[in-house]
């Protein structure tokens, strides 16, 4: 009788192990960035799991289970476990939620007087000042620096015997230094313009238009991001968008909330 009971227990354990198996996978964004700490809800058991630092998960599930992947600022995604889920690693791709653009309502009642109506529709004075300050910031950050030694007057030294040759050499060296420095600044400025033009051709313009930015705002945003993170210096030799995109995302948050948005 005992051996029959042991056989029954063994068969039962085998059935349970076969019914519940392990799947492994990774959660990524649309740009193939690993999404760490993504929550995974098993709708059958109501248990919640979390991906590790690399976006990898390892779960014990049954065939037919539905797994819901949840992450802030991303669309929820439900995955149905099937037979192939146990044979290969599962790749889950989450899409970023579109940013809602606030509706603009004009309460002003147009009078038909073009001059009067245009004066109302013009940008607020504070917003105009903010745009002007941003333009000044971009212009000064892009302009070549001036060597203060070229503008500081120095008294002429008194004549010293045997020192004329040294003074002439030093003067020539100073002139060569200033000319080469000025040329270097011109080259750096031109290189930065080329880099920003190439960067603009690589980004998704429609994405930024959907955020309410026009071409004018996009150009200044890219210049701001380049100045803040030194993109041309770090990625000028190789336009690696996978490495540049995280800096653009961070700059976009700062640009939207601290610079572009009117007070």
C-alpha positions, 0 to 999 in steps of 0.5 A: 500500500505504501508503494502505491502512495509513493507512486501517486505522490511522484506522479502528482509532483511531476504533473505540477512541475510540468504545468508550472514552468519558468520563462525568461525575458527582457523589457525594452523601450522603443529605442532599445533601452533596457527598462529597469524596475518594471512591474509585472502583474500575473493576472491569474495569481495577482502576484507582482514581480519586478525586473532587475537593473538590466530590465531582465525578468525570470518568472514561474508561470503556466501556459496561458497566463497573462502578464501585464507590464507596467511602468510610469510614462509608458503604455501598459502591455499585456503578454499571453504566455504560450508554448514558445515562451518556454523555448526562447527568451521573451522580448517585451517592448513598451511604448512611451505615452504621448505627451498631452498638449494643453488646450489653448482657449482664446477668450478675447472677442475679436473686434475686426480692428486688425491693429487692435486684434494683433496687439492682443495676440502678440506674445506676453512681454515676459515671454518676449523677454524670455525668448530674447534672453534665450537667444542672447544665451545661445549667441554668447555661448556660441561666439568665440571667446576673446583673449583678455590679453589682447585688450589689456593695455600694458606700459612700454618697458624701459630699454634694457641692454641685450633685451631687445631680441628677447622682446621681439621674439616674445611679441611675435610669439604673442601675435602668433598665439592670438591669431591661432587662437582666433582661428581655432575659435572660428573652426570650433564655431563652424564645426558646432554648426555642422554638428547641430545641422547633422543632429537635426537631420537625425532626430524625429522632428514630428515628435517635437512638433507634437510637443508644441515646438516649432522649428525655431524652438527645436533649433534653440533646444538643440543648441541648448542641449549641445551647450549643456552637455558638450554633445559636439565635443563628445560625439562630434566624431561619431553621431551615435544617436543611442548615446545622444538620445538620453542627453536630449531627453534630459535636456528636453525636460529642463528646456520645457519647464525652465526655459521654453514655458512662459511664466 
